[in-house]
Structure formats: structure tokens, C-alpha cells
């Protein structure tokens, strides 16, 4: 297996939530130009070649904010280490650019690996924001249409506010996310728990389990991944 492909997918599976601002009628993805957030990544995947364990750092920087609220992020994956069946490998830094709509959904990917599989992975890791304020036990859904231009497939997402927790000295909402592709020979799915700051709704932590994650040239893989705000 080419390790670069695995690193690309691991980077793309990170939840796209960066900074969300509360609005009267709901939540919208907001950020200031130059905003930077740093996270610690840990993943454990089963692939056709065995068990792959990945650790590293993820830095997200806001490089553009459009008048309509669209946000462009530069995501850098660095200090990445791969353990494949006990064999240690390292990887150079990799950069991906993500363009996000105000509701948190993906508009465009740019960079290495920005093909159909990457867009499918992005759907599995997206928390689409509702049009109402968050509160415990609030739930909402997202019916994801297929997009032939990007290669996205039909899917359905279900979200629910599980409660409130304090992590890293930050008061957070705890949200569950379940996204499943519909149809196809090997539909992918993900289940996640996401903690978002109650003051600005920025991502604090996420834990995800994925099944049949699409990876070009390698095949589907399954496993777990965590992303935690760095001190």
C-alpha cells in the first residue's frame, strides 16, 4: 500500500467543523481571516494490507472569508507517523484546501487526492448545521444528494445533541453524528461524537468510527479516528 494515499484519506476524514457562531435562527459556520486551530490526530484502520496506526498534528488556518460567509481553510497535516503491521514509516507534510459553506457543508476540495473518493469521505465527516439553536435532545437530518460533478453519492445523515460537557476548560455541546451512503456495492458509513464550544461552537474534539471508507487504489478501510484540540 502506498502510505501517501493513506495519509491523504486520514487528513480528509477530519470533521470539517472549524468555528461556528450562534445566530438567532440557528448556527452558521463563521471564522476570522487568519484564525488558526491545532489538533492532535490518532487513527487505527484495518486495510487490505493489515492494521495501520496513524498519529500526527493537524493545523487549520482560515485563508479567505467571502462576503456570503463561505470560508476557505488551509489544512496542514504534519509530524505524521504510520505504523503498518509493526513497520514504522514517516511522511512529509501535506496540505489540503477546503472551501466550506456557511452551513458547514463542503463546496470544494483542492490539493492532493481531491477526487471522488475524497468528496465521499468529506460527506461522511460533515456536521451540517441546523436552522435552529442547539439544545439538549435537539435532532435534525440531512438528505445528501448525489453529485456527479464531484463524485459524491446519495447519503443520509442524522444528528442529535446528546448533552453538555466541559473539555479543555471549555463548555461544549456534545453531538452525535451518523452518516450512511445509500446504495452501491460497498456503501460507506460513519458514526461520530463531536464536542463543540458553546461560546463560539468551534471544534474541541471528535471521535469517529468509519466503515468501508473509500480509498482510491487501495480499497475500502474501516476503523476509528480521534481529533483533539491541542493545548
N, C-alpha and C positions, 0 to 999 in steps of 0.2 A: 504493500500500500504506500502511495506517495504521501509523506507526512504533511506536505504543504496543503493538500486537499483537506485533510482532517482539520488542520488549524483554521482554514478558511471557514469551514462549516461551524466549528466551535465558536468562532467570532460572530457568525451570523445568527446563531441561536440565542444570543443575548437579548433579553427583553428590551424593546425599543423605548420604553418609558424613560425619559431623562428628567424633565421638570414639568410639573403640571400646576396650573393655577386655578383656584376655585373661582367659579363665576356664579352669578345669581341663578341661572338656569341649569348649571351643571359644571363640568370640568372641561378645560381646554389645555392643550399642550402649549406651554409658554416657556421661554428662556431668553436670557440676555446674550447679546453678542459677546463672545469671549468666555462664557461660562465653561467651567471645566469640572468634571466629576471623575473620580478614580475608583476602580473596583478591583477586588480580588476574585479570580476565576478558579473554580475547581470542577472538573468533569470526569466522568467514568463511563465509557462507552463500550459496548460489545459490537465488534465489526466482523467481517468475514475473515479477517486476519488475526482475530483474538481480542484481548482486552486492552483498551487504550485509556490511559490516565493522563489528563492534561491539567497543568496548573499555569498560572500567569497573571499578568496585570492587564487591565483594560482601562484606557483613558478616553473619555468622550469630551470633545470640545465643540462648542457652537461656533460655526464659521460664517453663518448667514441667517438672518431673520427677515423674511419678506413682509411687506405691508399686510398681506392677508393672513399672517400668522404661521405660514409654512416655515419650518426650521430645517436647516442643513447642518448635520453633525459630521465631524471627522472622528472616526473611531480607530484608535491605535491599539493593537494587541502587541504587548512587549513582554520580555523575560519569560517567554513561553517554554515550557518543558514538557516533553512527551515520553511517557513510559509505555512501550508497546511490548507486552509479554515479557517484561523484565528488562528490555533493552532501552537504555536512556538515549533520547535524542533532543537536540535543541533546534530552535528556529529563529530566523531573523525577524525583526519587527515587521508587521503587516498593517496596512491601512485600508479601511473601507469608508466610503462616504454614504450616508443615509439621509434621504430627504423625507421628512415626516410632515403629515398634515396636522392641523390643529386638534383633530380627534384622536391623534396618536397612531393612525394607520400609515403605512408606508406608501410614499408616492414614487420613489425611485431609489435604486442602488447603483453605486458606481465603484469600480475597482475590481481587484482580482476575484474571480468567481461569481460575478454578478449576472448569473444566468437563471434559467427557470427553476432549478433546484433551490437557489438562494432565495428567490421570491416565495417559494413554498415554505421554506424554513422560516422566513420572516412572518408569514401569516400565523404559523404555529406559535410564535413568540410574541405576538402583538396583544396588548391590552387596549382594546378600543374603548374610548371614554364615553360614558353615558351622557344624556342631556338633562340629568338631574343631579342635585348634590348627593354626595356619598353619605350613607348612614348604615349602621349595623343591620344586616339581613336584606339590604337592598340588592336586587339581582337584575341582570339585563343580558341580552343576547345579541349576536352579530351573525347574520347570514352572509357569508363571504362569496361573492360571485366569482366565476371563473374569468380569467383574463388571458386571452390568447397572446396578447402583445408581450406580456412578461412571463407567461407560462404558469401562472397561478391556477389552482384548481378549485372546484366547489368545496366549501367547508362551512362548518358551523361552530361558533364559539359561545360559551356560556360563562358568565362571570357572577360573582357574589361577594359582598363584603362580609367577611367572617367575624370581624371584631376589631379591637383596638389593642395595640401593644407598644411598648417603649423599647426601641433598639438603638444602640449607639447614642443614648441620651436624646433620642428623637421620638416624639409622639407620632405613631403611624397608624394608618388603616391597613388591615390585613385582608387581602383579596384573593379569592380562588379563581383560577382560570382553567377552562377545559376546551381545547380546540381539536376538532376532528375533521379530516378530509372525508368527502363523501364520494364513493365510487372508486374505480380504478382497481388494478390488480394488487396493489400494496399500499393502501391508504395510510398516511401518517397521522399521528396524533400527539398531543402533549397535554399534561396536567401540571399546573404550577400554583405555587403560593407566592404572592408578591406583597411586600411591605412598602407602603408609600407614605412619605412625610405628610402629616396633617397640616403643617404650616404652609408648605409650598407644593406638596404632592410629588416631590422628587423621589426617585427610586432609592430605597435604602437597602433592600435585599430581595433576592428571588431564589426559590428552589424549584427546579423543574424535572419532570420525568418525561422522556420522549420515546416514541415507538415508531419504527420504520422511517427514521429521519432520512430524507433523500440526499444522497451524495454521489455526484457525477463521477463515473469511473471506478467507484469502489462498491457501491450498492448501499442499501438502507442499513442504518445502525440504530441501536436502542441504548438507553442508559439514563444517567442523571447528570444534572449540572446545577451549580450554585454560583451566584454572583452576589458579592457582599461589599458594601461601601467601605472603602479603605479609610483609616484614620487620617 
